[in-house]
Amino acid sequence: MIHVGSQKSNVCETKRKRRSILFTQSLPQLILLSSCCGLGLLNNNNGVEAFGMTQTNTSPSFSTMFNKATGALDLASIAADIPIVDTNQNFDNDYASLDMTNKDDTTTTKTVTPNVGVLLLNLGGPETQEDVEAFLYNLFADPDIIRLPGPLSPLQSSIAKFISKRRAPKSREAYNSIGGGSPILKYSKDQAKLLEESLLDKYGLNVKTYIGMRYWKPFTEEALEEIRNDDINALVIVPLYPQFSISTSGSSLRVLQEEFAKKPELYKDMSHTVVPSWYERPGYVQCMASLIQKELDSFTDEELEMGNQEKHILFSAHGVPKSYIEAGDPYQEQIKECVSKIASALPSEEDGVHVHLSYQSRVGPVEWLRPYTDDVLNDLGKVKKVKNLVVVPISFVSEHIETLEEIDMEYREVAEEAGIVNWRRAPALNTDPLFIDDLSDMVKTALEEPAQSVTEVCVANNCGNVEEESLVQGMIENKAADTTEGAERFNGRLAMLGVGGTILTEMLSGKSFLHMFGM
């Protein structure tokens, strides 16, 4: 629903009641129209108000409004559910492509051209050796990564500079071992291009894609500038993380939240919706199962005999400190549910296939999600005498340093030393056709369904804490959310004190802190 200026609401309400808008357009055009008119994109049902968009009740989805028999969409008949008013423009200028002339009302016909964009969010990574130190600084300067208590917050930049300068040489070595830089941008560009093609081929949707990286170029802010320059008025935001975590999707969405709150005038004509997580989508589950099955099928008769006709699958998810989960991060539960869904699409234990879950990349003295990947590998090899293993990076859509270096090199060495001799690793989703196909279905669905705003998603997933009061003061009036926010803020600070201890441990031990963030 699009926010309405109070001084014009009465006049516009009268106009809405008198008008009926008829369409004879194709379904793809109608889907786009629903995006910019708020039929699917701007329905926020929990009272959250964000950068000029407010919610008073639940809007029906596009599919409930489109009359397939008549090919008509009567906006006036649903005006009570979808107030559409503009604070800065005359109401008659709101819809450029819609015939707003009524037999009993001589008004000027105005039109609007729907212009839909898709913003893909990801972590980012240094493309060259020269990029590494600056990339690390951006990472450690993020308060969602190192969340210092209020009195210490002025030290954020200094701490980030110290760590990034110290860690740069070892990080350069790690990136050099996988070709000199991160391939994550290349994969993201390929995914974006293929997504555009899929949306056009499958649904006739002419959509432009954008890439916004959290810690390296192209930054999210740069993507937003592109979006404004292209006059996008309906934006679907897709974090390229199947499961939601405060430290990944949450951090990227907070950048958008801050930009929208600081510069509302720049986004007053743009509606948006967020796909916060998508681990449960049948297409995603099918794609993951297919990639894993190929690896299971690759074991030879000799290898199967060596392993007593058994095959093991280890889903390795990136870890987070346990305090994140105690603070309300939904990540762990989503990981468990995701693994369960994928496992149900694969052969069972009765077929000789056994499934395990672990968490990688923990460092320092604080408690992280258990069991740890290296511990599980040692248990499987030394205790259970497993010989045939498929390792599955479950949290990632693209190959990067955490798959190519940590799993393929570090964990493989651990596994082989433990006696696991037949090692397989399922690839990341990358540009798998099944993944791209489901990604396009996801965007189409997002255009049709009631929207979720950035602020709504942040609040629902307990990631709106650092300085949120000053950025979006007055936007969130929900007392329950305030209570959750307070608890999360307290627990989050405890988590970050632990991370602070982790950093000190790293400084003394030389062990990389980088793997926590998937680099």
Secondary structure by P-SEA (a helix, b strand, c coil): ccccccccaaaaaaaaaabbbbbcccaaaaaaaaaaacccccccccccccccccccbbbbcccccccccccccccccccccccccccccccccccccccccccccbbbbbbbbbbbbbbbbcccccccccaaaaaaaaaaacccccccccccccaaaaaaaaaaaaaaaaaaaaaaaaccccaaaaaaaaaaaaaaaaaaaccccbbbbbbbbccccccaaaaaaaaaaacccbbbbbccccccccccaaaaaaaaaaaaaacccccccccccccccccccaaaaaaaaaaaaaaaacccaaaaaaaccbbbbbbccccccaaaaaaccaaaaaaaaaaaaaaaacccccccbbbbbbccccccccccccccaaaaaaaacccccccbbbbbbccccccccccccccccaaaaaaaaacccbbbbbbcccccaaaaaaaaaaaaaaaccbbbcaaaaaaaacccccccccccccccccaaaaaaaaaaaaaaaaaaaaaaaaaaaaaaccccccccccc
